[in-house]
Amino acid sequence: MSTHHQVAIVGSGFAGLGMAVHLQRRGIEDYVIFERAGEVGGTWRDNTYPGCACDVKSDLYSFSFAPNPDWNHRYARQPEILGYLRRVADDFGVRPHIRFGHELERAEWDDGEGLWRIRTSGGEYTARVLISGHGPLVEPKWPVIPGLESFAGPRFHSAQWDHSVDLSGQRVAVIGTGASAIQFIPELQKVVGKLTVFQRSAPWVMPRMDTETSERRRDLFRRYPGLQRLSRQWIFGVAEARFLTFTNERVRKLAEEAAHKHLEAQVPDPALRAKLTPNYRLGCKRILVSDDYYPAMAKPNVELVTEAVTEVKGSKIVTADGQEREFDVLIGGTGFESTRPSIARRLSGRGGRSLAEVWDPHMEALHGTAVAGFPNLFLIIGPNTGLGHNSMVYMMEAQIDYIVAALEHLGREHLLALEPRPEAQAEYSEGLQGKLRDSVWNVGGCTSWYIDATGRNSSLWPERAARFRQTLRRFDPSLYRAWLSPRPLPPLSAPVARSA
């Protein structure tokens, strides 16, 4: 027996919850959300490492339809963001639609019936439309190092923090110096005995200038919501202006000078400062923001190692210079499988081909949202939708509006299914790659998670965030193949309760 719904959503993070609220606003009540965990929140539920916080200012890193006047910091911490998402689920009546403990195991398009057949860990379902809010930063990635998996002590990734491990006074190794690592390293430094950080390449770090928000500010935002909207618009505009850092040589050099001054002011030791100085152009990798990372690295109980890790032997880490260091705990701050998302292996479209097969050797999607060969499938934060300068929630909302427009077209024209025309998808993707080809992200002299194994940048949007919204402002049916239904279909806005 399988339960049928008009729309099925995978995940209850920002993407899934935002999609659900917009469906309800358009009168589409017959939807279900599959959530593998026992609570909403996505990445903000799963990442609980010490110091976890957002690097986009709170007023912008939130839904436009659900402002929160009560942020305690300019940059919200993980517990506060998770609490915000819980309130959104409650306030907008989304929880009754969520099936907790339902991990997506398989979803296959049934061409004959014109629907998705979905198997989850909690039961089987069918749906007319499938929407993935899975996101790219879900599956932790470890480097390939001989002996790593047999490390003698506790070993865990920052995205799966093991809070049962007491780090007090321990000898702790951290591999990686990315966005998560520069947040938890200052917290570890305070409690561990010895902290050794293994760095492949130094990140560019800008001042964060974080502060607590005042009660007066919070009161004004509660009483006059328009003030917070103005704050949001101002933050967005400033972030959009920072895009010049990636495209204008003069602006980039000014930003690099500011980053160097930040480093010089916080790290007096010239030898350590040299190790912490990036050897590639600013913007090639994600630009990080922190006021406490450099001071933590300069503490007596912290060692920075720049030699490559070649092997793990029991409790020892061996580097390319032959030196062996012994540790009690090993922590990975090594990012995610962003260009090979695990959900792609679980989705099969026309002809039974999985999305992982179709995305071999690289990912692509029309508007980062729909994929040729996968009818009635929509992705939120799909290929080439990532940003290096602004809020991803803004990008999600642009895609959500586009998906709703596609569903309205589907219903209005009494269509069984929609999928991108292969030629339209290819033209769109090649246009993006043309803009990325000579960009700092591709030729900035670094190795980053933006680039897949073939050297293609399948992660980033190459223009301002506002331009992305403009490209999705109108749903263009000419870019899609459409199939009329051989039988009458209930409108998407009408609830359907049946088992098949």
C-alpha positions as CSV (number, residue, x, y, z in Angstrom):
1,M,0.0,0.0,0.0
2,S,1.3,3.5,-0.8
3,T,-0.1,6.8,0.2
4,H,-0.6,9.4,-2.5
5,H,0.0,13.2,-2.3
6,Q,0.0,15.8,-4.9
7,V,3.5,17.1,-3.9
8,A,6.3,15.4,-2.0
9,I,9.1,17.5,-0.5
10,V,12.5,16.0,0.7
11,G,13.9,17.7,3.7
12,S,12.7,20.2,6.3
13,G,15.5,22.8,6.4
14,F,15.2,26.3,5.0
15,A,14.4,25.0,1.5
16,G,11.7,22.4,2.5
17,L,10.0,24.7,5.0
18,G,10.0,27.7,2.6
19,M,8.6,25.5,-0.2
20,A,5.8,24.2,2.1
21,V,4.7,27.7,3.2
22,H,4.6,28.9,-0.4
23,L,2.5,25.9,-1.4
24,Q,0.0,26.6,1.3
25,R,-0.2,30.3,0.3
26,R,-1.2,29.2,-3.2
27,G,-3.8,26.8,-1.9
28,I,-1.8,23.6,-2.4
29,E,-2.5,21.8,0.9
30,D,-2.0,18.2,-0.3
31,Y,1.7,17.9,0.3
32,V,4.0,15.9,2.5
33,I,7.6,16.5,3.7
34,F,9.9,13.5,4.2
35,E,12.4,14.2,7.0
36,R,15.0,11.6,8.0
37,A,15.5,13.1,11.5
38,G,13.1,13.7,14.4
39,E,13.1,17.5,14.1
40,V,13.2,20.2,11.4
41,G,16.2,22.3,10.7
42,G,18.4,20.6,8.1
43,T,22.0,21.7,8.3
44,W,21.2,23.9,11.2
45,R,19.9,20.9,13.1
46,D,22.8,18.6,12.2
47,N,25.7,21.0,12.7
48,T,26.1,21.5,16.4
49,Y,29.9,22.0,16.7
50,P,31.2,24.6,19.2
51,G,30.9,28.1,17.8
52,C,28.6,27.1,15.0
53,A,27.1,30.3,13.5
54,C,26.0,31.9,10.3
55,D,28.4,34.1,8.3
56,V,25.6,36.1,6.7
57,K,23.9,38.7,8.9
58,S,20.7,37.5,10.6
59,D,18.3,40.0,9.2
60,L,19.1,38.7,5.7
61,Y,19.7,35.1,6.5
62,S,16.0,34.5,7.2
63,F,12.8,34.2,5.2
64,S,11.4,37.4,3.7
65,F,7.9,36.3,4.8
66,A,8.9,35.6,8.4
67,P,11.1,38.4,9.8
68,N,12.5,37.8,13.3
69,P,13.0,41.0,15.3
70,D,14.6,39.1,18.2
71,W,18.0,38.0,16.8
72,N,20.5,38.2,19.7
73,H,23.5,38.7,17.5
74,R,24.3,40.4,14.2
75,Y,25.4,36.9,13.1
76,A,23.0,34.3,14.5
77,R,24.3,31.3,16.3
78,Q,23.2,27.8,15.4
79,P,20.7,27.2,18.3
80,E,19.0,30.5,17.5
81,I,18.7,29.7,13.8
82,L,17.3,26.2,14.7
83,G,14.8,27.8,17.0
84,Y,13.8,30.2,14.2
85,L,13.1,27.3,11.8
86,R,11.1,25.5,14.5
87,R,8.9,28.5,15.0
88,V,8.4,28.8,11.2
89,A,7.2,25.2,11.1
90,D,4.8,25.9,14.0
91,D,3.6,29.3,13.1
92,F,2.8,28.4,9.5
93,G,1.1,25.1,10.3
94,V,3.7,23.0,8.4
95,R,4.3,20.3,11.1
96,P,1.2,18.2,10.4
97,H,2.6,17.6,6.8
98,I,6.0,16.4,8.0
99,R,6.8,12.7,8.3
100,F,9.7,12.5,10.7
101,G,11.9,9.4,10.6
102,H,11.2,9.0,6.9
103,E,14.5,9.0,5.0
104,L,14.2,8.9,1.3
105,E,15.6,5.6,0.0
106,R,14.4,5.6,-3.6
107,A,12.2,7.7,-5.9
108,E,11.4,6.4,-9.4
109,W,9.4,8.2,-12.1
110,D,6.5,6.0,-13.4
111,D,6.0,7.0,-17.0
112,G,2.8,5.0,-17.4
113,E,1.0,6.5,-14.4
114,G,2.7,9.9,-14.6
115,L,3.8,10.0,-11.0
116,W,6.7,9.5,-8.7
117,R,6.9,6.2,-6.7
118,I,8.7,6.9,-3.5
119,R,10.2,4.5,-0.9
120,T,11.2,5.9,2.5
121,S,12.4,4.3,5.7
122,G,8.9,4.9,7.0
123,G,6.8,3.6,4.2
124,E,5.9,3.9,0.5
125,Y,4.3,6.9,-1.2
126,T,3.4,8.2,-4.6
127,A,3.4,11.9,-5.7
128,R,2.6,13.8,-8.8
129,V,5.4,16.3,-8.1
130,L,8.7,15.7,-6.2
131,I,10.7,18.6,-4.8
132,S,14.2,18.2,-3.3
133,G,15.2,20.5,-0.5
134,H,18.2,18.2,0.1
135,G,20.9,20.8,-0.5
136,P,24.6,20.3,-1.3
137,L,26.1,20.6,2.2
138,V,24.8,17.3,3.7
139,E,27.2,14.4,3.3
140,P,30.5,15.0,5.1
141,K,33.6,14.5,3.1
142,W,36.9,13.1,4.4
143,P,40.2,13.3,2.5
144,V,41.7,10.1,1.2
145,I,44.5,9.3,3.7
146,P,45.9,5.8,4.3
147,G,45.0,4.6,7.7
148,L,42.5,7.4,8.5
149,E,39.6,5.1,9.2
150,S,41.6,3.1,11.7
151,F,42.7,6.1,13.8
152,A,43.1,4.7,17.4
153,G,41.0,7.3,19.2
154,P,37.7,9.1,18.7
155,R,37.3,10.5,15.1
156,F,34.5,12.6,13.9
157,H,33.6,15.3,11.3
158,S,32.5,18.7,12.3
159,A,29.0,18.1,10.8
160,Q,28.6,15.0,13.0
161,W,30.1,16.4,16.2
162,D,30.4,13.8,19.0
163,H,29.5,15.6,22.2
164,S,30.2,12.5,24.3
165,V,33.9,13.0,23.8
166,D,35.5,15.1,26.5
167,L,38.1,17.2,24.9
168,S,39.4,18.8,28.1
169,G,43.2,18.6,28.2
170,Q,43.3,16.3,25.2
171,R,45.8,16.3,22.3
172,V,43.5,17.1,19.4
173,A,44.2,17.1,15.7
174,V,42.0,19.1,13.2
175,I,42.3,18.5,9.5
176,G,41.0,21.4,7.4
177,T,40.7,25.1,7.8
178,G,37.4,25.9,6.1
179,A,34.3,27.8,7.1
180,S,33.4,25.4,10.0
181,A,36.9,24.9,11.2
182,I,37.6,28.6,11.7
183,Q,34.5,28.7,14.0
184,F,35.2,25.7,16.2
185,I,39.0,26.0,16.4
186,P,38.8,29.1,18.7
187,E,36.4,27.2,21.0
188,L,38.6,24.1,21.1
189,Q,41.7,26.1,21.9
190,K,40.1,27.2,25.1
191,V,39.7,23.7,26.5
192,V,42.1,21.2,24.9
193,G,45.7,20.6,26.1
194,K,47.3,20.7,22.7
195,L,45.6,21.6,19.4
196,T,47.3,20.8,16.1
197,V,45.7,22.2,12.9
198,F,46.6,20.6,9.6
199,Q,46.2,23.1,6.8
200,R,46.2,22.4,3.1
201,S,45.9,26.1,2.1
202,A,45.3,29.2,4.1
203,P,41.9,30.8,3.9
204,W,41.3,34.4,3.2
205,V,39.8,35.8,6.4
206,M,38.0,39.2,6.8
207,P,37.0,40.9,10.0
208,R,33.6,39.7,11.2
209,M,32.8,42.6,13.5
210,D,30.0,40.7,15.3
211,T,28.1,42.3,18.1
212,E,25.1,41.5,20.3
213,T,22.0,43.3,19.3
214,S,20.6,45.8,21.7
215,E,17.2,45.5,23.4
216,R,16.3,48.9,21.9
217,R,17.0,47.6,18.4
218,R,14.9,44.5,19.0
219,D,12.1,46.6,20.4
220,L,12.1,48.9,17.4
221,F,12.0,46.0,15.0
222,R,9.1,44.5,16.9
223,R,7.1,47.8,16.9
224,Y,8.1,48.9,13.4
225,P,8.6,45.9,11.1
226,G,9.4,48.2,8.2
227,L,12.7,49.2,9.9
228,Q,13.8,45.6,9.8
229,R,12.8,45.4,6.1
230,L,15.0,48.4,5.5
231,S,17.9,46.8,7.4
232,R,17.5,43.7,5.3
233,Q,17.5,45.7,2.1
234,W,20.6,47.6,3.2
235,I,22.5,44.4,4.1
236,F,21.5,42.8,0.8
237,G,22.7,45.9,-1.2
238,V,26.0,46.0,0.6
239,A,26.5,42.3,-0.1
240,E,25.6,42.8,-3.8
241,A,28.2,45.5,-4.0
242,R,30.8,43.1,-2.6
243,F,30.4,41.0,-5.8
244,L,32.8,43.5,-7.4
245,T,35.5,41.7,-5.3
246,F,35.2,38.8,-7.7
247,T,35.0,40.7,-11.0
248,N,36.9,44.0,-10.5
249,E,40.7,43.8,-10.1
250,R,41.0,47.1,-8.2
251,V,38.3,46.2,-5.8
252,R,39.8,42.7,-5.3
253,K,43.2,44.2,-4.4
254,L,41.7,46.6,-1.9
255,A,39.9,43.7,-0.3
256,E,43.1,41.7,-0.2
257,E,44.9,44.6,1.5
258,A,42.1,44.7,4.1
259,A,42.5,41.0,4.7
260,H,46.3,41.3,5.1
261,K,45.9,44.1,7.6
262,H,43.5,42.0,9.6
263,L,46.1,39.2,9.7
264,E,48.9,41.5,10.6
265,A,47.0,43.1,13.4
266,Q,46.1,39.8,15.0
267,V,49.2,37.7,14.4
268,P,52.5,39.4,15.4
269,D,54.7,36.3,14.7
270,P,56.0,36.7,11.1
271,A,56.7,33.0,10.7
272,L,53.1,32.0,11.7
273,R,51.7,34.9,9.7
274,A,53.5,33.6,6.6
275,K,51.9,30.2,7.0
276,L,48.5,31.9,7.4
277,T,48.9,34.0,4.3
278,P,46.9,32.7,1.3
279,N,48.9,32.0,-1.9
280,Y,45.9,32.4,-4.3
281,R,43.6,35.2,-5.3
282,L,40.9,36.3,-2.9
283,G,37.6,34.8,-3.9
284,C,38.9,31.7,-5.5
285,K,37.7,29.9,-2.3
286,R,35.0,30.9,0.0
287,I,35.9,34.2,1.8
288,L,35.7,33.6,5.6
289,V,34.8,36.1,8.4
290,S,36.2,35.8,11.9
291,D,37.6,38.0,14.7
292,D,38.9,35.1,16.9
293,Y,40.4,32.6,14.5
294,Y,43.8,34.3,14.1
295,P,44.2,35.0,17.8
296,A,43.4,31.4,18.6
297,M,46.1,30.2,16.1
298,A,48.6,32.4,17.9
299,K,48.0,30.8,21.3
300,P,50.9,28.7,22.8
301,N,48.8,25.4,22.8
302,V,48.1,25.6,19.1
303,E,50.4,24.4,16.3
304,L,49.8,25.0,12.6
305,V,51.1,22.3,10.3
306,T,51.3,23.0,6.5
307,E,53.1,19.8,5.4
308,A,50.7,17.4,3.7
309,V,49.3,14.5,5.7
310,T,50.5,11.3,4.2
311,E,49.3,8.6,6.6
312,V,47.6,7.8,9.8
313,K,49.2,5.1,11.9
314,G,47.2,4.1,15.0
315,S,47.1,7.3,17.1
316,K,49.8,9.1,15.0
317,I,49.5,11.4,12.0
318,V,52.4,11.3,9.6
319,T,53.3,14.3,7.4
320,A,55.3,14.6,4.1
321,D,58.4,15.7,6.0
322,G,58.4,12.4,7.9
323,Q,57.3,13.8,11.2
324,E,54.9,11.8,13.4
325,R,52.6,13.5,15.9
326,E,50.4,11.6,18.4
327,F,46.8,12.5,19.2
328,D,43.9,11.5,21.4
329,V,41.2,12.8,19.1
330,L,40.9,13.5,15.4
331,I,38.4,16.0,14.0
332,G,37.6,16.7,10.3
333,G,36.8,20.1,9.1
334,T,37.0,19.0,5.5
335,G,33.7,20.0,4.0
336,F,31.0,18.1,2.1
337,E,30.4,16.0,-1.1
338,S,29.0,19.1,-2.7
339,T,29.5,18.1,-6.4
340,R,28.3,14.5,-5.9
341,P,25.2,14.8,-3.8
342,S,24.0,11.5,-2.3
343,I,20.4,12.1,-3.2
344,A,21.3,11.9,-6.9
345,R,21.9,8.1,-6.5
346,R,18.3,7.7,-5.1
347,L,16.4,9.5,-7.9
348,S,15.6,7.7,-11.2
349,G,13.9,9.4,-14.1
350,R,12.8,8.3,-17.6
351,G,14.3,5.0,-18.6
352,G,15.3,4.2,-15.1
353,R,18.5,6.2,-15.2
354,S,19.5,7.7,-11.9
355,L,20.3,11.3,-11.5
356,A,23.8,10.3,-10.5
357,E,24.3,8.6,-13.9
358,V,22.9,11.6,-15.7
359,W,25.2,13.9,-13.7
360,D,28.3,11.9,-14.7
361,P,30.7,13.5,-15.3
362,H,29.1,16.8,-14.0
363,M,25.9,18.3,-12.7
364,E,23.7,20.6,-14.6
365,A,20.1,21.8,-14.4
366,L,17.9,24.4,-16.1
367,H,18.0,27.4,-13.7
368,G,19.6,25.1,-11.2
369,T,16.0,23.8,-10.6
370,A,14.8,21.2,-13.2
371,V,16.6,18.4,-15.0
372,A,16.0,17.0,-18.5
373,G,14.8,13.4,-18.2
374,F,13.2,13.9,-14.8
375,P,9.6,15.0,-15.2
376,N,7.9,16.9,-12.4
377,L,11.2,17.0,-10.4
378,F,12.3,20.3,-9.0
379,L,15.5,21.0,-7.0
380,I,16.1,23.8,-4.5
381,I,19.8,24.8,-4.4
382,G,20.7,22.6,-7.4
383,P,23.7,23.0,-9.7
384,N,25.2,26.5,-10.1
385,T,23.1,28.2,-7.6
386,G,25.7,28.7,-4.9
387,L,27.0,32.2,-3.8
388,G,30.2,33.5,-2.4
389,H,28.9,36.9,-1.4
390,N,25.2,36.9,-0.4
391,S,22.4,34.9,1.3
392,M,21.4,31.5,0.1
393,V,18.0,32.0,1.6
394,Y,17.4,34.7,-1.0
395,M,18.4,32.2,-3.8
396,M,16.0,29.6,-2.3
397,E,13.1,31.9,-2.3
398,A,13.7,32.8,-5.9
399,Q,13.7,29.1,-6.8
400,I,10.6,28.5,-4.7
401,D,8.7,31.2,-6.5
402,Y,9.7,29.7,-9.8
403,I,8.6,26.2,-8.8
404,V,5.2,27.5,-7.7
405,A,4.9,29.2,-11.1
406,A,5.7,25.9,-12.8
407,L,3.1,24.1,-10.7
408,E,0.5,26.7,-11.5
409,H,1.2,26.2,-15.2
410,L,1.0,22.5,-14.8
411,G,-2.4,22.8,-13.3
412,R,-3.7,25.6,-15.5
413,E,-2.9,23.7,-18.7
414,H,-4.1,20.3,-17.3
415,L,-0.7,18.8,-17.9
416,L,0.5,15.4,-16.7
417,A,4.1,16.4,-16.6
418,L,6.8,19.0,-17.4
419,E,10.5,18.5,-17.9
420,P,13.2,20.8,-19.4
421,R,14.1,20.4,-23.1
422,P,17.6,19.0,-23.3
423,E,18.7,21.7,-25.7
424,A,17.3,24.4,-23.5
425,Q,19.2,23.0,-20.5
426,A,22.4,22.6,-22.4
427,E,22.2,26.2,-23.7
428,Y,21.6,27.5,-20.3
429,S,24.5,25.5,-18.7
430,E,27.0,26.4,-21.4
431,G,26.1,30.1,-21.0
432,L,26.9,29.8,-17.3
433,Q,30.2,28.0,-18.0
434,G,31.2,30.7,-20.4
435,K,30.8,33.3,-17.7
436,L,32.7,31.1,-15.2
437,R,35.5,30.0,-17.5
438,D,37.8,33.0,-16.8
439,S,36.4,33.9,-13.4
440,V,38.4,34.0,-10.1
441,W,36.6,30.8,-9.0
442,N,38.0,28.9,-11.9
443,V,41.4,30.4,-12.5
444,G,42.2,32.0,-9.1
445,G,45.0,29.5,-8.3
446,C,43.3,27.3,-5.7
447,T,41.5,24.0,-5.3
448,S,38.0,24.4,-4.0
449,W,34.7,22.6,-3.4
450,Y,33.2,24.6,-6.2
451,I,35.0,22.5,-8.8
452,D,34.2,18.9,-9.6
453,A,36.5,16.1,-10.6
454,T,36.5,17.2,-14.3
455,G,37.5,20.7,-13.5
456,R,34.0,22.1,-14.1
457,N,32.5,24.7,-11.8
458,S,29.1,23.1,-11.2
459,S,28.4,24.9,-7.9
460,L,28.4,28.7,-8.2
461,W,26.1,31.2,-9.8
462,P,28.5,33.6,-11.7
463,E,26.5,36.9,-11.3
464,R,24.9,38.9,-8.6
465,A,22.1,37.3,-6.6
466,A,19.5,39.8,-7.9
467,R,20.3,38.7,-11.4
468,F,19.4,35.1,-10.5
469,R,16.0,36.2,-9.3
470,Q,15.5,38.1,-12.5
471,T,16.2,35.0,-14.6
472,L,13.6,33.1,-12.7
473,R,11.0,35.8,-12.5
474,R,8.9,34.3,-15.3
475,F,8.2,30.7,-16.0
476,D,8.8,30.1,-19.7
477,P,6.9,27.0,-21.0
478,S,8.9,27.0,-24.3
479,L,11.9,25.7,-22.3
480,Y,10.0,22.6,-21.3
481,R,8.4,19.5,-22.8
482,A,4.8,19.0,-21.7
483,W,2.5,16.0,-21.7
484,L,-1.2,16.3,-21.6
485,S,-3.0,13.9,-19.2
486,P,-5.1,11.2,-20.9
487,R,-7.5,11.4,-18.0
488,P,-8.9,14.2,-15.9
489,L,-6.6,15.4,-13.1
490,P,-7.6,17.0,-9.9
491,P,-6.2,20.5,-9.5
492,L,-3.0,20.7,-7.5
493,S,-4.8,23.0,-5.1
494,A,-7.5,20.4,-4.2
495,P,-6.6,17.9,-1.5
496,V,-6.5,14.3,-2.5
497,A,-6.8,11.5,0.1
498,R,-6.5,8.0,-1.3
499,S,-4.4,4.9,-1.1
500,A,-3.3,3.0,-4.2
